Amino acid sequence: RPVPGLAEAMRAASLASTPHAMLSRAQAGLRGSTLIINLPGSPRATRENLGVVLPALPHALEKIQGSTAECGSP
């Protein structure tokens, strides 16, 4: 099942570095209860993209595990 927000965030952040980011094949999705994130091939882009998604991962993993907490709550 696609998780488009993560890929959109990676692409948006990468656009600050290069206009070529709009061609990114970034993808994120769920397979069962596993979150899969397709990162770029270059080490620099991988570091940049991980920096974008890592802050959201704890909440994402809670939701995958069935948390019913509000998404807008800090």
PLY file of the C-alpha trace (Angstrom):
ply
format ascii 1.0
element vertex 74
property float x
property float y
property float z
element edge 73
property int vertex1
property int vertex2
end_header
0.00 0.00 0.00
1.56 3.33 -1.01
2.61 5.89 1.60
2.89 8.90 -0.70
3.64 11.57 1.90
7.14 10.26 2.57
8.11 10.22 -1.10
6.59 13.67 -1.60
8.59 15.03 1.34
11.82 13.56 -0.01
11.20 15.00 -3.46
10.24 18.42 -2.10
13.37 18.64 0.05
15.58 17.48 -2.82
14.17 20.16 -5.09
15.99 22.70 -2.92
19.25 21.15 -4.14
18.47 20.29 -7.75
15.63 20.65 -10.24
16.33 17.07 -11.29
14.69 15.90 -8.06
11.31 16.09 -9.75
12.42 13.06 -11.75
13.13 11.09 -8.59
11.71 7.59 -8.34
11.34 7.94 -4.58
8.69 5.59 -3.25
7.45 4.52 0.14
4.89 1.92 1.00
3.64 -0.75 3.34
3.83 -4.46 2.75
1.94 -6.02 5.58
3.31 -4.27 8.65
6.66 -3.42 7.04
7.44 0.13 5.93
9.58 0.17 2.80
11.33 3.37 1.73
13.16 3.51 -1.60
16.07 5.92 -1.18
18.19 7.50 -3.93
21.33 5.80 -5.17
23.89 8.47 -4.36
25.29 8.60 -0.81
24.70 12.35 -0.55
21.08 12.15 -1.68
20.50 9.18 0.62
21.76 11.16 3.62
19.63 14.16 2.66
16.50 12.07 2.17
16.99 10.12 5.39
17.25 13.45 7.18
13.82 14.32 5.81
12.00 11.11 6.72
13.67 10.12 9.99
11.75 12.65 12.13
8.44 11.18 10.91
9.36 7.51 11.34
8.49 7.09 15.04
4.94 8.33 14.40
4.66 6.31 11.19
5.71 3.15 13.00
3.22 3.82 15.80
0.44 4.14 13.23
1.52 0.93 11.50
1.36 -0.83 14.87
-2.22 0.34 15.31
-1.97 3.53 17.36
-5.19 5.51 17.35
-3.54 8.73 18.56
-4.37 11.86 16.61
-1.90 12.59 13.83
-1.98 16.32 14.56
-0.88 15.88 18.16
2.77 16.71 18.90
0 1
1 2
2 3
3 4
4 5
5 6
6 7
7 8
8 9
9 10
10 11
11 12
12 13
13 14
14 15
15 16
16 17
17 18
18 19
19 20
20 21
21 22
22 23
23 24
24 25
25 26
26 27
27 28
28 29
29 30
30 31
31 32
32 33
33 34
34 35
35 36
36 37
37 38
38 39
39 40
40 41
41 42
42 43
43 44
44 45
45 46
46 47
47 48
48 49
49 50
50 51
51 52
52 53
53 54
54 55
55 56
56 57
57 58
58 59
59 60
60 61
61 62
62 63
63 64
64 65
65 66
66 67
67 68
68 69
69 70
70 71
71 72
72 73
